[in-house]
Amino acid sequence: MNTAVVTIRKPHLADAGAIADVHIASWRTTYAGIVAQSYLDALSVDERTAAWTRWLSASSPSRSEIRVAETHSHLVGFVAGGLRREVTGDYHAQLYAIYLRSEGSESAPGASWH
């Protein structure tokens, strides 16, 4: 098994495009055959980059904490979490999203989760 060092860090504004690319690629591989292919094909990295640029440059603090994962200086995933959105149980926080790029590398973080 090929192992790669994965670094987890806070995102920078310059990461917006790479985060958007992971976001769209993850949707296309995860939801193929579940969500209409026409919807997946219409997802726009440019539009998602603009959204991530807004989120990462927001002057007011977000209710979410975001972290990115990179290996070999390439962003391969991100995670978002924060306070619970709904009251359930004794939990104070929740994972909102996790997106990982698994194609193209057996050492990508999501590759072994298939």
Residue pairs with C-beta under 8 A, 6 or more apart in sequence:
1 106
1 112
2 105
2 106
2 107
3 107
4 71
4 72
4 105
4 107
4 108
5 71
6 69
6 70
6 71
6 76
6 109
7 69
7 70
7 71
8 67
8 68
8 69
9 67
9 68
9 70
10 66
10 67
10 68
11 19
11 56
11 66
11 67
11 68
11 78
12 56
13 53
13 56
13 57
15 52
15 56
15 68
15 75
16 49
16 52
16 53
16 56
17 45
17 49
17 52
18 68
18 74
18 75
19 52
19 56
19 68
19 75
19 78
20 45
20 46
20 48
20 49
20 51
20 52
21 45
21 75
22 75
22 76
22 77
22 78
22 99
22 100
22 101
23 48
23 52
23 78
23 99
24 43
24 44
24 45
24 48
25 101
25 103
26 77
26 99
26 100
26 101
27 35
27 40
27 43
28 40
28 43
29 102
29 103
31 40
32 40
55 62
55 66
56 66
62 82
63 82
63 83
64 80
64 81
64 82
64 96
65 80
65 81
65 82
66 78
66 79
66 80
67 78
67 79
68 75
68 77
68 78
69 75
69 76
69 77
69 78
69 79
69 100
69 109
70 76
71 107
71 108
71 109
76 100
76 101
76 105
76 108
76 109
76 110
77 98
77 99
77 100
77 101
77 108
77 109
77 110
78 97
78 98
78 99
79 95
79 97
79 98
79 99
80 95
80 96
80 97
80 98
81 93
81 94
81 95
81 96
82 93
82 94
82 96
83 92
83 93
83 94
84 91
84 92
84 93
84 94
85 94
85 96
100 108
100 109
100 110
100 113
101 108
101 110
102 108
102 109
102 110
102 111
102 113
102 114
105 111
